[in-house]
Amino acid sequence: MSDDVKRTGGCLCGAVRYETVGPTNFGVIHCHCHSCRKNNGGPMVTLAGFNADQVTFSGQERKIYTSSPGVGRAFCGNCGTPLTWEGAAGEDTPIVEMHISTFDKPDDLVPTAHAFEPERISWFDVADNLPRYEGFASDSALLRHGPVTEGLPSD
């Protein structure tokens, strides 16, 4: 994909809009961590990661909740749509991970891995063959490829 690709998105009510420019420097991942699940209200969340300077916001100012030291989670103050996970990667490079469901064309962002697999809700798994990591894919152990074979509810 071109380095100057632009993607747009926003919240449910349209009050907060954003644009990303360039590739997803931190990939597109399914995150199973407890805090992402709590923030999103689902069994996992799928995020596309960008350097902070690749993202611009417009419309109403987003609200940011500090969920842990150095981590902010942005949302729309009108409709409550979760928009981002914001923090630092590696050498304090500021990053913004966008909830892919808020992109206007989320089909363009294909997941490449699962993060924080040990925190997965035991009855939930995704039937793909993507790698599952203990933590962030960039700096943790690979646990396996594909879903678990035991422990899921039967049909």
N, C-alpha and C positions, 0 to 999 in steps of 0.2 A: 504494500500500500504506500502511496506517495507520502513524503514527509510533510506536505502542506495540506493533507486531508483535513477538512473541517467537519465537525459534528456538532449538532445542536440538540438541546433538550431543555427540560424544565419541570416544574412541579405540576400537580394535577389541576390547579386553578389557573395556572399561567402567570402568576404574579412574579415568580422568580424564573429567569431564563439563563442559559449558559451556552457557551461555545467552547469547544476544545479544538486545538490545532496541532496536527502531527500525530505520530504513532503513540500507542499505549506503551509507555516506557516501562511500566511495571506489570504488564500483562492484563488478562481478564481472568479472574479467579472466582470460584465459589468459596465463600468463607463460611465456616461452621462454628466460629468462636461464639462464646456465650454473649459477649457484648454486642456483636453484629446482629445476632438473632434477636436480642432484646430491642435493639434500636429499630430493626426492620419489622418485627412482629411476625416473622416467618421462620421456618426450620433452617434456612440458610439465606445468604444474600450473595448476589453476584456483582462484583465491582470491577471497573476498568480504571487502571492507575495511570496518572499523568504527572509530570513535573508541574508544580504550582503555576509556573509562568506560561504553561500551555492552556490555562483555563481562564476565561473571563466570564463574569456574571453581569447580568443586566436586570432591569425591572426593580422590584422591591428588594431591599437588602435581606439576605438570608439570615436566619438566627443560627447561632452556633452554641451547642452544648458541649462543655468540656467533660468528656466521659472518663478520662484518665489523664495523668500528667502528660502533657505534650500532644494529646489527641483531642481534636474537635470533630463534632458530627453536626453538619449543617442540615437545616430543614427550612421549609417555608413557614413563616409565621402566620400565614392565612389558613392554609389547608393542612399543614402538618407533614407534607410529603418529605420523607427522608431523602436527602440529596447526595451527601458526601461523607467520607471518612477523610480527615485531614490531619497530617502529622509529618514526621520526617523519616527518611530512609537512609541507611548507611551513614555517610558523613554529614548528617543533618540537612540533607537535601529536602526541601519542603515538597511534599507530594499531596495530590488530591485524588482520591479514589471515588469515582462517580458510581452511583447505583445505576446499573445498565438499564433498568426498567424505566428510568427517567429520560433516556435518550429518545429523540424522535424516531430514530431507526435502530432499535436495539439489535436487530438481526445482523447488523454489520460487525458486532462485537462477539466473537466466539470464544467461550471459555477454554483455557488451556490446562487448568489444574484445580485441585481442591486444597484449601488451607485449613489448618487446625482440625484435621480429621478426628483426633481423639475427643474433641468436644461435640462431635456430631450427635444429634438426638438419636438414640439407639434404634428407633423404629423407622428412621428416615434415611434413605440412601438414593443416589442418582444412578441410573443404569447407563453409565458411560464408561469408557475405558481410560479416562484421564488419570494421571498420577495423583495420589493422595499423600499429603505431607503432614508432618507432625505440627508444624507451625507455618511460617511464611515459606513459600516454595524456594525462595532465594537462599535461605540459610538454615534449613532444617532437614531432618531425615525423611527420605522417601519411605513411606509405609507399604504401599502396594499400588498397583494399577487396577482400576475397576472397583465395583461395589463389593461389599462383604457378601459372603455366601451363607452365613448363618446369622440368626438373631433378628431377622426382619419378619414382620407379620406374614403369615401364609395367606394365600388367596382364599 
